Amino acid sequence: MEKKISTDLYENTRILYELLRADQNFDMIFRPVQVGDRPACLYFINGFVKDEVLEKLLEFFYSLTPEDLPQNSEELTQSQIPYGDVQLLTDLNEVVYAVLAGMACLLIDGYDACFTIDCRSYPMRSISEPDKDKALRGSRDGFVETLVYNTALIRRRIRSKDLVIEQYQAGEASRTDIVLCYMAGRADAHLVEGLRERIHELKVDALPMNQESLAEVLYKGKWINPFPKFKYTERPDAAAASLLDGKVLILIDNAPSAMILPATLLDIMEEADDYYFPPITGSYLRISRLIIAILTLFLTPLWLLLLEHPQWIPAGMEFIQVEGVIHIPVIWQLLFLEFAIDGLKLAAINTPNTLSTPLSVIAGIVVGEFAVQSGWFNSEAMLYMAFVAIANYTQSNFELGYALKFMRLMLLVLTELFALPGFIVGVLAVCFFIASNKTVSGKSYLYPLFPFSGRQLKRRVLKEQTREKRRRN
């Protein structure tokens, strides 16, 4: 329900005092001031505004004379408020949201509008290279939790009039800022319009987990499929490259990363280092990452299948058989190691930095050498699972790594239960999960393999030289 601002300052401040709970919130500052000969008041949240800017504005307001004040609110905004970003609001509810968003709101007696001064200065960390998304070459800056700094990092790289950055809000309680970023003329217009409609139609109380909460309400598909539907990056250079490639970005306030969509399987497997090296090196990195991903998926199930049917082992590869006594079935060793690796990951995340190195050495000795000597595990199972655990980190996307893990667990169980038919059914199930997954735009997850596009497939697998891209565009 709208509550129009009146010309009576006392009535306006009384309503705002109640709506903002200024008597309960210690950080809600209510500052009576004088503008010319008229009483006024300033509302802002302590810690959200630039003190030096506010100090200069107050000094200017106190220096005004009654003759300096025009009768019209718009004229006052244009001639007597010396700041760049100033807006007029006529609804008290909008004033409340502006104050809670960090703006300074000025009410002057005799004016039926509120003057919002955007001199926000959110607490933030430094713009440094993200730990999870590092590159051997390239820039060393990364996204932070402040939305306006993230958009500035993109603007710095793309100085084009076609770059469009639209802002929305979602969440009845949180009023979270959401930015839709795309290149006009390159991005899919239907996708952009569809995302606008979905954001406008969001009916949620809040987005507590930022991007994950938004992803769950934007994507209406079945989340039982573990393969990721979005690509995330904390690197502004990777985000800018995706925009120039026709992708759409979604930035959320308090989230230090960008959502890139639509994202196919080959898009998700790309990394920044693929572009910062010469074509032959970048192509090798892409191909090797793809091969290693396939090996992590099929290595242990295929080894288990050959162990149970030694007659299928090719000549010259008899060494893959387990030497020594098997006290625990190999399938249980592999499954236990799968869960043990996750336990070590969680322990590493929660271990203080000062203890991570000695504890990792102890864990390596205990889980490795002593576990084999005690008879719980065979050295061959430890070797293959060690390769799988380390090779998983070739994928920068956390969700893709766990999707491959879930598929590998399914393959192991089916292979143990039904031997070769189970392995074949498992492979077909993996293909079904990948092929049935859809991007946010509804297109194939396997593009450009299906539908096939030779030129796009070459771009995804083999890194092209910059001059070839310029010639094509």
N, C-alpha and C positions, 0 to 999 in steps of 0.2 A: 504494500500500500504506500503510495507516494505521500510524502510530507513536504510540502513546498516551503521554501525559505521565505520568511516575512521580512519586512523592514525593521521589525522590533528586535534589537539585539538581545534583550533580556529573554524574550520568548525562545529565540533560536538557541541560545546557550543553555537554557534550562532543559530543553529537549535533548540536546547533544550530551549534556552532562549525565542524563539518565541512560541514554543509549550506549554511551561509551563507558559507563560505570567508572567515571573519573574518581569517585570517592573510594573505590575498591582497588583500582589498578594504580600502583605506585609509579609506574613508568608512563602513565598517561598525563602529559603536561598540559595544563590550562593556563595560558599566560595572558592576562589583561594588558592591553597596550593602548596607545593613543595614536590615531592617524589624523593629522590635522587637528581640528577641534572636536573630532568625533571619537567616542569610545569604541574600542574594538577588542577582539580576543583572538588568540592564536592557539590552535590545537595541534599537537604533534606527539609522537612517541619518542621517548628518550632513547638515544642510541641509533635511531633510524635517519636522522637528518645531519647535514653538515653544519657544525656549530659556527664556523667562520662565515658561511653564507647567511645563516640566520641572523648573526650578529650585525652584519652589514645591512641587511634588510631592515632590521629594527632601527638601526641608526638613521636610515633614510626616512622611515615612516615618521620618526619623531621630529625630523627636520621639516616636514611638510607644514604648510600654512592652510587655513580654511579656503583661501582663494585658489589653492592648487587642486582642490578636490572637485572633479566634475560630477554632474548629477547622474550620469549614466555609468553602469558597471563596466561595460565594454570599453568606454573611453578611459576609465580608471586603469583597467588592465593594460591598455596600449600605451598610456602616457605616464603613469605614476608608479608602476611596479617594475623596477629595473632588474628583471630576471628573464631568462630565455623561455623556460617551460612553465607557463601559467595558463590555467584553464578556469572556466566559470562553471559552477554547479548550482542547480536550482532545487535539487531534491536533497533533503537531509539524510536519507538513507544512503545516497551516493557519497555524501560527505563522510559518513561513518566508514564506508568501505575505503575511501581515499585515505583517511587517517590511519586505518589499520594496515593499509598497504605501505605506509611509511611517509606519506606526503605531509607537508605542513599546510593547514587549512586556516585561512584568515576570514573572519566575519567582521563586518564594519556596520555600525548602526546607520540606518537609513538606506542601505543597499539590500536588495532582495536576491542576492546571489552570494555564493561562497567562492573565494579566490584560493584555488589549490596551487601551491608552489612545489614543484617536484625537485626538491633538493635532497633526495634520498642518498644515503650512504650506508649500504648494508655491511655488516661484518662479513669479511671474506678472507680466504687464504690466498696465498700468492699464486699467480698464473705460472705454474711450473709444469714440466713434462709429467704426464700421468704414469704411475708405476706399472699399471696393467697394460698400457698401450704404448710401449716404448718403440723407438725406431733407431737404427744405427746411424742414420743420416736424417737430415731434415730439421725442421723447427723443434724447439724445446718448450713450446708453450702448450697449454692444455685448458680445456673448459673448467670452469669453476661453478660454484653454486648460485652465483648471481647472474640472472638472465641477461641483463643489459650488457654485461661484459662479454658474454658468449656471443651475442649478436654482433658486437663490435669486432670480435676476433674474425668473424666471417666476413663482415663488411670490409675489413682491412685487406682481405685476400681477393674479394670479388668486387671490383669497382665498376659495376654495371648497372645501368638503369633498369635492366630486366630482373634484377634481384628483388624479390618481394618478401617482406617479413610482416606477417599478420599476427596480431595478438588477440587472444581470447581468454576467457576465465571459465573455470569449471569447479564444481563442488559448492554446495550451499553453505557449508560451514567454513571450508578452507579458502574458497575463492582463489584457487591456484591459477597463476598466470601460465598460459600455454601459448607458444609461438609456432606458427606454421610458416615454414621457409621453403621457397622454391624459385626456380628461374622461369619466368614467363616465356612461353614459346618453346621451352625444352621439356618441362615436366608434363606429365599426362594430365590434361585439363579435367577429365572425368574423375581421376583419383583425387585431385585437389578439391574439387567440388564435393566429392563424397566425404572427404575428411572434414571439410567445413560443416557439413550437415551432421556428421556423427558427433563432432565436438559440441555443436549447438544443442543437440538432443540429449547430451549426457545428463542423466538424472542420478547423481551420486551425492552423498553427504560430504565426502572429502576424497582426496587422493593421497592417502597416508604414505604409500610407498612410491610416490612420484610416477616414474615412467612405467613401472610394472603395473600399478593400479590403472593407469591410462590404457596400457596395452590390453589388459584383460577386458576392458569395456569397449575398446575400439574394434577388437577382433572378435567376431561373433562365431567363429568356427569352433570345432571341438578341440579342447586343449589336451585330450588324451594322447594326441600325436606329439611326441617329445621334441621334434625338430623345430628349431626357433623360427618364428614368423617375422622377427624384426632383427635388424643389425644395429649394434650400438658402437659408438666411437667416442672417445674422450679427446680426440685430436682435431683441432680446427682445420688443419690442412686436409685430412681425410674427409671431413664434412664438406669442405669447399669443393673438393674433387668430385664428390658424389652429386652435389648440386649441379655442377657443370656437366655431369653425365646424365642429367634428366631426372635425378632422384628428388624426393621430397624429405625435408627434415622436420622433426618435431622436437622443440626444446621446451623444457619445463623448468620453472623456477625451483631452486633448491636441488636440482639434479645436474651433476657435473659431466653429463654426456648427452649426445644427440641420438635420437632414433632415426634410422635411415630406412626408407621404404619407397617402393616395394623392394624386398630383399629375397633373391633367389639363393639356392645352395652355393653356387659359385661366388656370388657376391659376399656371402657371409664368410667364406674361406679366404677372402683377400685380406692382405695386410699392407700397411704403409711401406714396409721395406720392399715390396714388389715394385714400387714406382720410383724409389730413390736409388736404384741400381741400374746399370746398363741393361739393355734388352735381354741379352743372353743370360745374365745373372738373375734378373727378375723372373724370366721364364723358368729357369731351373728351380728357383724357390717355389714357384707356384706348383710345378709338376711334382716336385719332391714332397710338398705338403699334401697334395692329393693322394700320392702313392702311400705315404705314411698313414694317412687317415684310413685308407682301405686295409692296410696291414693291421692296424689296431683293432679293426672290426672283425677280421676273419682269422687272425693268426691263432689265437688260443682255441676257438671252436674247431678249426681245421686240424690242429695238432691233436686235440682230444679225439677227433674222428679217426685219425691215423693210428693213434695208440690202441684204440679198441679193435682196429682191423689192420694189423701189421702187414698183411699180404698186399695192401694197397700202397705201402711205402715205396717210392721210386728207388731204383737201384742207385747205390752210392749215398743214400740219405738215411741209412739205418741208424746213424748216430743220434737221431732225434728221439729214439726210444729211451725210456726211463731206465737208468742203471741203478741197481740196488733194490732193496725191499720197499714196496709200497705199503705203508701201514694204513694210510687213509686214502680212499678212492680219489683219483685225480680230479674228478668233477667237484668234490667237496673242497679240495685244496684250492682250486681256481676260484670257486665262489667265495670261500673265506677270505682269500687274498683280495678279491674285488672290494669287499666290505672293509677289510683292514686298511686298504689304501685310502679309502674315504675317511676312515677314522684318523689316520695320520694327517690327512689334509686339514680336517677340522681342528686337530690338536695344534698344527702349525699356525693356523689362523689366530688361535687364542693364546698362543705362547708369547710371552714378552720378548722383545727383540734381543735383550741381553742374554736370554736363555735359549734362544732358538738354535744356535750353532751347537752347543754341547748336547742338548737334548736330541737333535737330529742325528748326531754321531752315535749316541747311545741307542736310539731307535733302530738305526741301520745295523748295528752289531747284533742287537737282540733279535730283531725280526729276520735278519739275514743268516748269519753264521749259526747262532744257537738254535734257531727254528729248524734248520736242516739237520743239525746234529741230534736234536731231540727226537727226530722221526716224524714230526708233525707235517713237514713239507719235504718234497724232493727238490734237489737243486735245479732240475730242468723246469719245474713249475715256477720256482722263484725267478729264474732267468727270463722266461717268456712274460710273466706278469710285470717284471721290472721294466722290460722294454715297453709294454703297453702303457704302464703308468707314466713313464717319462715321455713317450711319444704323444700322449694326450695333450701335452703342453705345446705341441706344435700348432694347435688350434687356439687362436686368441679368444675365440668366442666360447664362453663358459657353458652356455646352453647346448651348443653343438657337441662339445666334448661329452656331456652327460647323455645326450641323445644317442651318440655312438656307444656309450657304455650300456645303456638300457637295451639297445639292439644286440650287443655282444652277450649280455646275460641271457636274453631270449634264445640266441643261437646255441649257447652252451647247454641250456636245459633241454632244448629240442634234440640236439645232437646226442646227448646222453640217453634220452628216452627212446628215440626212434632211429638212431644211427644215421645212415646216409639219407633215407627219406626225410628224417627230421631236419638234417642240415639243409636239404634242398627247400623244404617248406619254410625254414627260417630265412634263407636267402630271399625267397619270394616275398615273405612278410616284410623284410627290410625294404625291398623295392617298392612294395605297396605303400608303406608308411611314407617313403620319400615322394613317390609319385602322387599320392593322394593329398599331400600337403599343398596348400595354396598360399600365395602371397596376399597381402592386404587388398591389393587391387583385384584379386580373384584370378590372376594369371598363374601359369604353370610354375611350380617350384623348381623345375629342372631346366628352365629356359637358360641358354639357347640349345640345349640338347633336345628338348621337346616343348614346343614345336622347334624343329631344327633350323638354326641360322648359322651358316658356316662362318660368315664374317664376324658375328658376335661371339661365336665360340672361339675363334682365333684370338679375339681381343681378351677374352676371359682367361685363356690358357697361356697364350704367348704375349709377352709385353711388347707393345709397339713403340717405335720411336716417336718423339714428339712431333717431328715434321710430318709424319704420316697422318696424325690426328688433325693437324692444321689443314692439310690438303683435303682431307675428307670433309671437314666442317666448312 
